[in-house]
Amino acid sequence: MLQIEDVLRDRGSRYAVSGGAVTGRAGCAAFVADLRKVRKFAKATHHSWACLLSDAGPVKDDDGESGAGAVILRMLEREGLTDTIIVVTRWYGGVHLGGDRFAHIVTCTRAFLEGWRR
């Protein structure tokens, strides 16, 4: 598992990224459930995630951050990375970020991918 806290901040919102190897849809659900049990992450507004499963294809969940899962999934597909979940966590800061939130999701996903390759 790789977790990078406080990847970036913008207008009060904070972002983190977590991820790791999973097996099947149940593994994805368990990973996100375990992340939500961590005190700091339990208070987050959104846990958007995606995974490209070798046995079931693409799965994703925006968790209220419309379009976020698709952004993560596209990056996973480009990397050809299967059976690895990436979860971008956002603590909402009170200001809508508009399209900038997609750039932040890309930044977080890229940070995870760079760390995962090491």
C-alpha positions in Angstrom: 0.0 0.0 0.0 1.1 3.5 -0.8 -0.4 6.6 0.8 0.6 10.2 0.2 -1.0 12.7 2.5 -1.4 16.4 1.7 -0.5 16.1 -2.0 -1.9 19.6 -2.5 -4.1 22.3 -1.2 -6.3 24.7 -3.1 -8.8 27.3 -1.7 -9.2 25.3 1.5 -9.6 21.9 0.0 -6.9 19.3 0.7 -6.1 16.2 -1.3 -4.4 12.9 -0.6 -3.9 9.7 -2.6 -3.8 6.1 -1.5 -3.6 2.8 -3.4 -2.5 -0.7 -3.5 -2.9 -4.2 -4.9 -6.4 -5.6 -4.8 -8.2 -8.7 -6.0 -11.7 -8.3 -7.6 -14.5 -6.0 -6.8 -14.6 -7.2 -3.2 -10.9 -6.2 -2.8 -11.7 -2.7 -4.0 -14.6 -2.4 -1.6 -12.5 -3.7 1.3 -9.7 -1.3 0.5 -12.0 1.8 0.5 -13.8 0.6 3.6 -10.4 0.2 5.5 -9.4 3.6 4.3 -12.6 5.1 5.7 -11.8 3.5 9.1 -8.6 5.6 9.4 -9.6 8.5 11.7 -8.2 11.2 9.4 -9.7 9.8 6.3 -13.1 9.1 7.9 -13.7 12.9 8.0 -13.0 13.4 4.2 -15.7 14.6 1.9 -14.9 12.4 -1.1 -13.0 9.1 -1.7 -13.0 8.9 -5.5 -11.4 5.7 -6.9 -10.8 3.5 -9.8 -9.3 0.1 -10.6 -8.7 -1.9 -13.8 -9.4 -5.5 -12.7 -7.8 -8.3 -14.7 -10.8 -10.5 -14.2 -13.7 -8.0 -14.3 -12.5 -5.0 -16.3 -12.8 -1.4 -15.1 -14.5 -0.3 -11.9 -14.8 3.1 -10.4 -16.7 5.3 -8.0 -16.9 9.1 -8.0 -18.2 9.3 -4.4 -19.9 12.6 -5.2 -17.0 14.1 -7.1 -18.6 13.8 -10.5 -16.2 12.5 -13.2 -13.3 11.8 -10.8 -13.3 8.1 -11.1 -13.2 8.3 -14.9 -10.1 10.5 -14.7 -8.3 8.0 -12.5 -9.4 5.1 -14.6 -8.1 6.7 -17.9 -4.7 7.2 -16.2 -4.6 3.5 -15.0 -5.5 2.4 -18.6 -2.7 4.4 -20.1 -0.3 2.9 -17.6 -1.6 -0.6 -18.2 -1.8 -1.1 -14.5 -4.2 -3.8 -13.4 -5.4 -5.0 -10.0 -4.2 -1.8 -8.4 -6.7 0.6 -6.8 -6.1 4.4 -6.7 -8.2 6.4 -4.2 -8.0 10.2 -4.4 -9.3 11.7 -1.2 -10.6 15.3 -0.9 -11.5 17.3 2.2 -13.8 20.0 0.9 -12.7 23.5 1.9 -15.9 25.4 1.3 -15.1 26.7 -2.1 -16.2 25.0 -5.4 -13.1 24.4 -7.5 -14.9 23.9 -10.9 -12.7 22.3 -13.5 -9.6 22.8 -11.4 -10.6 19.7 -9.4 -9.8 17.5 -12.4 -6.3 18.9 -12.6 -5.9 18.1 -8.9 -7.1 14.5 -9.4 -4.6 14.1 -12.2 -1.8 15.5 -9.9 -2.7 13.1 -7.1 -3.0 10.1 -9.4 0.4 11.0 -11.1 2.0 11.3 -7.6 0.7 7.8 -6.8 1.9 6.3 -10.1 5.4 7.8 -9.7 5.6 6.4 -6.1 4.2 3.0 -7.1 6.9 2.5 -9.8 9.7 2.9 -7.4 
